Amino acid sequence: MVAGALENAGYEVIRAQDALEGLTMLYKSYPDVIIMDRGLPEIYGEDAFIRVRQASYLPIIVLGSYEDAAESLEIGADAFMTKPPSLRELVARVRNLLKRKPKFDSRNQGGPGMNIDTLKNNSSAQDNSGLGYLTATEFRLASCLVLNKDKLLDYSRIIKEVWGGNKVTHDTLHYYIRRLRKKLQLFFSNPIKIINYRGVGYRLEEVF
């Protein structure tokens, strides 16, 4: 019903059946507004809502029970609605959040708080080295690392989140990491390190 109301109002809706699929769709599509059920199960032991909110300035509308309202707003929800929501009010809230969504015009948005918003806005920057912009796979890989900044991710987890169920070798992952390292240095003014823990995984570190 929520998706239908938004589509009738002229918005494109991307559906996800659970928290993990939702996070995957975030990497692939990068929506303008996220509508989340507060009752979603944890992802890798972490609250799905907190994970997205800590990494991005994307507007989030949380749906849940009355008891969830205060906590959701305290930890960063832009709006909260009890279930089932008023569809007319929900569409109005989406419209208002889109009007408030910050715009980034500068090419170098590096600095404290690097997030998916700055990554998306800088990923189209061109240069004279022939590297160009991020491909879809590179963007998903970069998003995965940024959302987990300063955390060590093992190879299998990165491959699962970026390539889904496709069979990808560690050599393929290493190749994309090398490409990504070069491109991120073009997009951000502050040094960014993707550290390889040999035989284990990678960790993205922003240096100030």
LUMTOR-394400 format. One record per residue (C-alpha): x, y, z. Coordinates in steps of 0.02 Angstrom, whole numbers, plus 50000, padded with zeros to 5 digits. Layout:
XYZ
...
***
This chain:
500005000050000
501435011950040
502305008449875
500675010249779
500285027149859
502005033849815
501925027349637
500215035349614
501005051649671
502305050149533
503795043149630
504865028349578
504885015249716
506205001949745
505584987849856
506594976649972
505924961750068
507144962450213
508554972750289
509974964250194
509094966350027
508734984450072
510564987750107
511034979549942
509784990649850
510535005749937
512235001249863
511494998549690
510225012549673
510565025849806
508785032349832
508275050049880
507245044550030
507225028450131
505655021650215
506105008550345
505154997050461
505874998850637
505584980350664
506844974650533
508074961450596
509884965950624
511174965150485
512774956550539
512314960150719
511974978650689
510354988550686
509944991750503
509285009250536
510785014650639
511985007850509
511225018150368
511015033750474
512815033950535
513485032850358
512345044250258
511325060050263
509915051650165
508205056650234
507395042050326
505575039450372
505365025850503
503775015650522
503445006850686
502435005550845
502085020350957
503415014151079
504755015550943
504455033950905
505545042751034
507065031451012
506975032150822
506945051150821
508335052150952
509515041750845
509215051450686
507585047550597
506945062450497
505145057350526
504195043650617
502475036550580
501515023050671
500935007850573
499875007350474
500305025050416
499115037450337
499585035950153
499145054050116
500235059950260
501655048450207
501685055550031
501675073050104
503145068850217
504145061750071
503805077549971
504385088650114
505965078450145
506445079449962
506315098449972
507495098450122
508775086250051
510485094950049
511345097949883
513225095949860
514025106449723
515865105949765
516945092449685
518005089849839
516855086049983
518215076650076
518505079650259
517695073650419
516125063750390
516465056550217
514865047550170
513865040250026
513135057349980
514845064549943
515385048549858
513895049249740
514105067649700
515955065849665
515875049349572
515435057949408
516995068949411
518135066749261
520005069149251
521395067849124
522085051149183
520835040649088
520105033349247
518455042649229
516975039749343
516525024949453
515725010049368
514175002349447
515214988649529
516515001049592
515145011849665
514374997049758
516104992149822
516485009949878
514775011249961
515064995150055
516735001350122
516095018850165
514575011950258
515795001550360
517175014550375
518545009850500
517874991950511
518804976750448
517734967450321
518244949950271
518344945550087
516794934550087
515694947850165
516244961050040
515934949249894
514214944549962
513674962649984
514374969249820
514094954649701
512644945949790
512524927549746
513744928449599
515354918449612
516804930749621
518604926249660
519744935549779
520814940549630
519314949549554
519014958649718
520844963849728
520754970549550
519254981549589
520054987549751
521594993349654
520505002949532
519495010549673
521025016349768
521595026649619
519885034349587
519495039149768
521075049549774
520385059649630
518715063049713
519195067749891
520435080549956
520865070850115
521925054950103
520875039150101
521665022250134
520935005350090
522004994150197
522234975850150
522404963350292
523214949750189
522184933950183
520794941850288
519954957250212
519954976150189
519644991450296
519325009150235
520165022650337
519985041450314
521535051150365
521355069050430
***
